[in-house]
């Protein structure tokens, strides 16, 4: 009996233990295995919120949007009429709430609730971020005009989540003048005020909105600064020889764009074979050039460069005068100089020879002249032994010698002049 009853008794004990364990499992209250994480998603994307429940048993899981006080799902059924919400279960402990194409109104707290008594629940947060967007209807239009030395304010409004930050910068990289006291490369704020704006501040300004949610956006605003024309003439006097080509020029500044032209002798200069007209423009600046070919006598005079726009008119004057043609080349000048040196050398040699010949002639004639005078005029000074010729009878040989010397001197002067 004991041998027969032993196995039956052991089997009965095992069945009781199993039933006890099952009862304990079935009677254990549900609990959450882990908290619901906070989820961040960009606008238009999909998001999922997990709820992990242990020992759920026959209880039900429900999802509720607290901010809208809306029951979304109960167990496997979707209660809300919004088709973007759905629920799934992985046949274990996890219940997933799915939100497709998330909108801004989906932002907020979501509750996972189990219908125990008392009810248990936990909450998670769905954050919906929105990239920045510039509001054109609340911002300055894409192109504005202002007179020079006046004030202007540029406004740029944008929305997004988190709230975007607005920055201003110039498209050409130049600094921005703030209250005329300091210059900055980047200015922060939705309103940019430009005080007593000048022509150098003309150009495109970029309004950039960013909030760390890509992509950043920008708006381009063109600021036109209007002013009457101004002219600067680099050279007001220009000289050139006849038969050559010459170019005169003027620099102008104006906005709106000016009409610029040349006038000579009260007649507008047009492009012809005689004249070449060229204008190079850069923003509000222009460089006017006029080339006159093959200058003649009638081409010299005053040329006027004129610039005019809707705000005014101005002009500049250039006087073109004739100058002699440049001298010959340096080599020709050097040859001429050598020729003059050779001529001078020859003249000096001739002068020396003539002086030597004159001295010889004087030495040969003087004794005879003296003797002739001594014969005719025996009056002498014995103490001095010096012959004194009579004043009334000049010596013919001396007069001839003096004339010869004067002639020689005149020849030498003429040679030096030539």
HELIX and SHEET records of a PDB file:
HELIX    1   1 UNK A    2  UNK A   27  1                                  26    
HELIX    2   2 UNK A  104  UNK A  106  5                                   3    
HELIX    3   3 UNK A  136  UNK A  138  5                                   3    
HELIX    4   4 UNK A  199  UNK A  201  5                                   3    
HELIX    5   5 UNK A  297  UNK A  299  5                                   3    
HELIX    6   6 UNK A  330  UNK A  376  1                                  47    
HELIX    7   7 UNK A  396  UNK A  417  1                                  22    
SHEET    1   A 4 UNK A  31  UNK A  34  0                                        
SHEET    2   A 4 UNK A  47  UNK A  54 -1                                        
SHEET    3   A 4 UNK A  94  UNK A  99 -1                                        
SHEET    4   A 4 UNK A  85  UNK A  89 -1                                        
SHEET    1   B 6 UNK A  39  UNK A  42  0                                        
SHEET    2   B 6 UNK A 120  UNK A 134  1                                        
SHEET    3   B 6 UNK A 108  UNK A 114 -1                                        
SHEET    4   B 6 UNK A  61  UNK A  65 -1                                        
SHEET    5   B 6 UNK A  70  UNK A  74 -1                                        
SHEET    6   B 6 UNK A  77  UNK A  78 -1                                        
SHEET    1   C 3 UNK A  39  UNK A  42  0                                        
SHEET    2   C 3 UNK A 120  UNK A 134  1                                        
SHEET    3   C 3 UNK A 158  UNK A 161 -1                                        
SHEET    1   D 5 UNK A 143  UNK A 147  0                                        
SHEET    2   D 5 UNK A 217  UNK A 232  1                                        
SHEET    3   D 5 UNK A 203  UNK A 210 -1                                        
SHEET    4   D 5 UNK A 165  UNK A 170 -1                                        
SHEET    5   D 5 UNK A 187  UNK A 188 -1                                        
SHEET    1   E 5 UNK A 143  UNK A 147  0                                        
SHEET    2   E 5 UNK A 217  UNK A 232  1                                        
SHEET    3   E 5 UNK A 246  UNK A 255 -1                                        
SHEET    4   E 5 UNK A 285  UNK A 292 -1                                        
SHEET    5   E 5 UNK A 275  UNK A 282 -1                                        
SHEET    1   F 2 UNK A 152  UNK A 155  0                                        
SHEET    2   F 2 UNK A 191  UNK A 194 -1                                        
SHEET    1   G 2 UNK A 176  UNK A 178  0                                        
SHEET    2   G 2 UNK A 182  UNK A 184 -1                                        
SHEET    1   H 5 UNK A 237  UNK A 240  0                                        
SHEET    2   H 5 UNK A 312  UNK A 322  1                                        
SHEET    3   H 5 UNK A 301  UNK A 309 -1                                        
SHEET    4   H 5 UNK A 259  UNK A 264 -1                                        
SHEET    5   H 5 UNK A 267  UNK A 268 -1                                        
END                                                                             
